[in-house]
Amino acid sequence: MVRSGLLACCVFFLFSSNSVSAAADDDLALVYFSRHLQLLAIAKPESKFGRYAQLLAQSDRQQALSHLDYMVLDVGLYWAKLGVNMPDVHSGQSRLSRVLSLRPSSREFYWQTAHIAKLLSLAARPWPKIVAPELTPGLSYSVIPQLAERLFQLGDLEISPSLTMTHYDDHLRAAVLRFQRRHGLLADGIVNSATWHWLNVPPAERARLLATYYLQRSQYLSSLGSSYILVNIPAFSLELVDQGRRRLRSRVIVGQPEQPTPVMRTEITSAVLHPSWLVPRSYAEQVLLPHFRRDAAFAQMLGFYAEDSRGQALSVATHQWQQRQGKFPYRLVQRPGKRNALGSAKFLFPNKRDIALHGTTQRGDFSRSDRALSAGCIRMEQEGELADWLTTTHSAAKRPLLSELATGQTQSVWLNSSLPLHTVYWTAWMDGPNLAQFRNDIYHLQPLP
């Protein structure tokens, strides 16, 4: 009898433990799935996922679990329609397993849904616009409590601030620097109009941008192969991915708003090492020739020369540089070398606007926060590293040719296999837990609410 009673107690205990565990898993499934629905409803407000999210929130626990069972299948079908690969969802799995498998296979999904949930919680509270002057570290201001509270709410200030603080101290400056870096601003600690603008962006709008671009990014990245170059235009960044691994990251300069770098899918087919520069006529006439007319020796110092329509180099007399009437009758070319505007390498790909990816002599521009400066071409900071990688992995040479060439010695290299190049326009994403990144909408392409 004692043994029977003990066995019965053990069975009851195990059954109870399993029941408690299953109930806890179901509760977690509801939390995670509600966050999933929130993301989809914000990104696609016209879809049924907003109604699904409301239905879950308004139902009691048992009803919500019943709704979850069929909603999971609809969400899975939606991701499949976008072409995003995910594990198969089987009805035999636990609810928690089905919910956790129902996501794009990246850590960013968890970062996104958790951060969006936090932003929506903030959106339920007042978010008054802070109107204040420029703030400089080390001084005192009456608006410091509002600034500190805003940074604390957004996760940049770790410790809850005192309502009586008025001094802009080093601790607060560190929080401002973190905020500025993750918004693509000049990280100098000075709270200027650009920083105030981003501090005043409402949480609901932040959530909308993150959700909208997450769907775009997930769908786009699912269509890529294992090797490619990706340029995010508003982030002024380039990354080279080879066999699924990031090999190179580089800051870039893109087209100014009047001459934007286009969003495109293309392929790099060749590279020119130590290229010469055939100057576009409009740039020559509007920018360079006025300088050369004031100082003809300046053209020679920078390595510029003129050539005729047959490509023959000409000796242009001083009076011809200074000729102001009519169009300049020649083509303007800059010799390869350390002063060449294209840097040490140029990468060519088919496109309608004759845009290229290349280096630059204006290296200081890469330290600017706003790098929409070119006439449409993409200038990269680390063109030499990309050139050596390409000639080693994608050319018949199978070695880093640029490192072997003398400065000024031009060599064209056709690639054995082209390398996909993607230019995209994403102004919001997550780089880690509670590390949301936002960038200015430099071309005014951001989707409206």
N, C-alpha and C positions, 0 to 999 in steps of 0.2 A: 504493500500500500504506500509505504514511504517513497519507494522508487517510482511508482506510478504518479504520485503527487508531484515529485520533483520533476519528472519528465513533462508533466502537464504544465508546470510553472515555466520550464525552459521554453516549451513550444509557445506558450502565451507571450513570454518575454520577446522571443524572436519575432513573432507575428506583430507584436505591438511596435517593436523597433523598426521593422520593415514598413509598417503602416505610417509611422511618424516620418521616416525617411522619404517615403513616396509622397506624402503630403507636403513636406518641405521642398522636394523637387518640383512639385506642381506649382507651388507658390513662386519659386524662382522662375519657372517657365513663364508664368504670367507676367512677372516683372520684365524679363528680357524681351518677351514678345511684344509687350506694350511699348517698349522703347523702339523696337523694330518698326512697329506701326507708326509711331510718332515720326520717325525719319522719313518714311515713305509718304505720309500724309502731308508733311511740310514741303517736301520736294515736289509732290504732285497733288496739289490741293483739290484738283478736279476729279481725282480718282476715288474709289470706294474705300481706300484705306483710312481716310479721316472718319468715315462712318464706323468702320471697324474699331478704331481706337476709342470712339465715344461709347460704342456698345459695350466694350470690355470694361470701361471705367464705370458705367452705370449699372452693370450687372453684379449680382452677388457671386460669391466665389464659385459655386457649382455651375451656375449659368455661364460664367466667364470661361470655365474649363471646357464646357460643351462647345461654346463659340470658337475657342482656340483650335479645337480639333479640325474644323473645316476651314478656318481662316488660314491655317498653316499651308494647306494645299494651294490656296489662291496666291499667297505670297510667293511660294515656290515657283508657280507658273509665271508670275510676273518677272522674277529674276531670270528665268529661262528665256522668256520673250526678249529680254534685253541682251541675251547671249552671254550672260555671266554664269560660269561653271560653278556648280555647288554639288556637295554630296547628295545622293538620292535620299529622299525622305520616306521611310517605311513606317507603315501604321503600327507595326509590331514594336517599334522602339518606344521608350518612355517619352512623355511629353517634353521633358527637359532636353533629352537627346535630340528630339526632332527640332525643337526650337533652336538649339545651339548649332545644329548642322545647317540650318536655314539661313545662311549668310555667305557673302563672298569670302573666299578663303584668305583673309588678311587681318592682321591685328587692328588695322585702322577702323574696322567696323565697330569693334568694342569701344575704341576711343571715341568714335563719332557718336554712337548712341548714348554713352554715358555723359559726354559733354553736352549734347543737345538736351538731355533730360535736365541737366544743371541749368542751362540757359533758359529753358521753359519755366523752371522754378523761379529764376530771377525775373522773368517777364511778368510773373503774377504780382510783382511788387512795383511800387513807383520807381521810375527811372528818369528823374528830372534832368533837363539839359543843364550842364554846368557852364556858366558864362564867366570867364576869368581871363586875366592878362597872361602874358608869357611869364613862366616861373623859372628861376635860376637856382640851382642847388646852392645851399649854404645860407640862403636868405629866409626871411619869415614872411608868411602870407596868411591872410584870414581864410583862404580857400583850401588850405592844406588838409583839414579834416575831410572835406568832400573828395578831394583827390585820393587820399589814402583809403577811404571807404570804397571808392569805385575800383581801385586797384585790388583791394582785398576781395571784393565781390567777383572780379574777373579772374582771380587766382594768381595774380602777379605779386601780391604782397601776402606773405605767409601768416603773419600774426595780426590779429584783429587790432585796428588802430585805436588810439585814444582820441576821444572827441575834443580834447583840449589842446592837442598838438598843433603848433603853428610853424614850426621850424622845418625847412626842407633839408633833412639830414641825409647821411650816407645810406642808411637803411632804406629810406623812401626812394632815393636815387637809384639804388639797385633794382627796385621794383619797376621804376619808370624805364630803365634801360632794357629790362626783360620785355616789357610791354612794347617798347619801340622796335626791338629786334623782331618780334613775332608779327609786327605789322609792316615790316619792310621800310621803316622810317630810319632817319639818321639817328643812331644810338649815341646821343651826347648828353642825355639827362635833362636837356632844356625842354620844358613843356610848352611848346609853341602851338600855333593854330592847327597844324597838321596832327599833332598828338591829341589836342583837345577834340578834334573831329572824331578820331577813332574812339576816344574815351566816351563820347556821347552816343555812339551807335547803339541802338537798343538791343537787348538780348534776343528778342524775337527775330530781328533782322539778321543777327549773327547766326542764329540757328537755321534760318532759311538759306543763307549762303552756304553754310556747311553741308546741309542736306542736299541742296540742289547740285552742288559741284561733286559731292560724293557719288551721286548716281551717275553723273557724266563721266567721272574718272573711272568708276568701276566698269562701266560699259566699254569705255575706250581702251583701258588697259587690258581687258579680257581679249581684245582683238589683236593685240600685239604679239609678235613672235618672241623668241628668247633673246634676240640681240637687236639693239636699236639705239638711236640718239633721240632724246626727248628734250625739247626746249619749251619751257613754260614762260610765255611772253611777259605777263604782268609780274612774275616772280624774278625776271631777269636771270634765269638759271638754266643750265644745260646739264644733263647727265647722260653718260654713256653706259649702257647695260649690255653685258656680254654673257651669253648663256645663263641668263637670269641673275647675274651678279653685277652690281654697280662697280664699274672700273674707274670712272672719272666723274668728278663734278667740277663745274666751272661757272664763274660769273659771266654774264653776257650783257651786251648792249644791243637794244632792239630799235626798231623804227620809231621815230617821233610820231605823235598823233596825226600830223599832216601827211606823213608817208609811212603808214603802219606796216610792220612785218605781218604777212598774211598767215592765217591758220591753214596748215596744209599737211598732206601726207605725200612724201616723195622719197627718193633714194639717192644717197651720195654715190656717184659713179666714178669720180676721179678726184685727184688732188694735185695742186701745183705747189711745189716747194720753192721758197724764195721767189714769189711771183712778181711780175711787173704789174703796174696799174694803168689800165686804159681809163682815163678820167671821163666820166659822163659829161657830155657837152654842157648841159645846164649847170652842173657844179663847176666846171672849168670857167664858164663865162661869168657866173654870179659870185664865185668865191675866190678862185685862184688867180685869174687874170688881173683883177684889180690890184692884187699884191704885186704881181710880176711887172705891171706897168709902172708901179712906183719904184720898184727896185728889180731890174732885170737880172742882177746877180743872184737874187734870192731863188729864182727858178733853178739855176745851175747848182746852187748849194744843196737844194733838196733833191736833186737828181731828176728833174723834169726836163723833157725834151719834146719837140714837135715832130710829127711824122705826117707824110702825105697819105692820100687814100690808098696807095699801094703798099703802105707800111714802111716806106723808106724814111730813115731818120734825116731831119733837116737841120741846118744851122740857121736858127732864127736870129736875125739881127735885132739889136736893141730897139730900133724904131718900129719894128714889126710887133714886138711885145706891146709897145706903147700905142699902137694904132687903136683908136677908139671908135671909128666909124665902121659900121657893118659887123658881121660875125667874124670871129677868129677863123681863118681859112684852113687850119690844120687840126689834127687830133693831138691831144695832149697825153703824154705817157710819162709815168714815173719809173725809173730803173729799180730793179730789186736791190735790197740792201737794208741796213738798219733803220733808215729813215722812210722806208716804203710804208705807205698808209695801210696796206693789207697785212702787215706783220710778216711772220716767217712762213705762213702757209695759207692756202685758200682751198676750200672744198666745194666742188661743183655738184649741182643736182638740177634736174629738169624743173623749171617753173616759168610762169608767164611773164614775170617781172625782172628776169635776169638777176635775181637775188642770190647771194652767195654767203657762205659761212667762212669767216676768216679772222685773222688777228688784227692788231692795231698798234700804232706807235703811241697812242694816247692812253697809256697805262693808268694814269691817274683817274680816268673816268670810271674805272671799275670800283672805286671807293665811294662813288656817289650813290645816294639812295634811289634817286630817280635816274634810270639809265635808258630812257626812251629818247635817244639822241641821234640815231643814224637815219639814213635815207631809205631804210627798209632792210638792208643787209643785217646779218647777225654777226657781231664782233665778239669773239670769245677770248677769255684771258689766257687759256692754256692750249692754244692752237698747236704748239710744238709737241706737247704730250699726245694729242689726238693724232697728229701726223705720223709720229713714230709708231704709235699703236696700229694705225691703219696700214702702213707699209709693211709692218711685221706680220700682221694677221690676214690682210686682205689683198696683198699684192704678190707678184711673182718674186719680188726681191727677198721677202721673208726676213727683213731686217730693218732697223730704224734708219731710214735713208737720210732724214733731215739732220740727224746728229752727225752724219758723215760728210754732208755737203759743206763746202766753203760758203761763207756769207756772200750773197750776190749771185751764186751759181744756181740758175733756174732748172728745175726738172719736173716734168709732168708725169704723173703716175696713174695709170688706169687700174681700177680695182678688179681683181678676179671675180669677186662677188660683191654686188652693191650692198650698202648698209642703209636700212630704213631710217629716215629722218622724219620726225613728227614735231610740228610746232602746234602748241595747244594754248588755250586761254582759260586758266583756272585761277580764281582769286581767293579761294578758301580751301583749306585742307587741314588735316591733323598730322603732326609730326611725332606725337607721343601722347601718353595719358595727360590730360589737362594742358596740352600744348597745341592750341588752335592757332593756325597761321592765317592771316588776312593780308591782301594786297590791294592797292588802289586800282580802280577800274580805268586804266590809262586810255583805252580806246572807246570807252562807253559802250561796251558789248555785254555788260552784265545783265542777266535776265531780270526783268522787272517783277515786283511782287504781284 
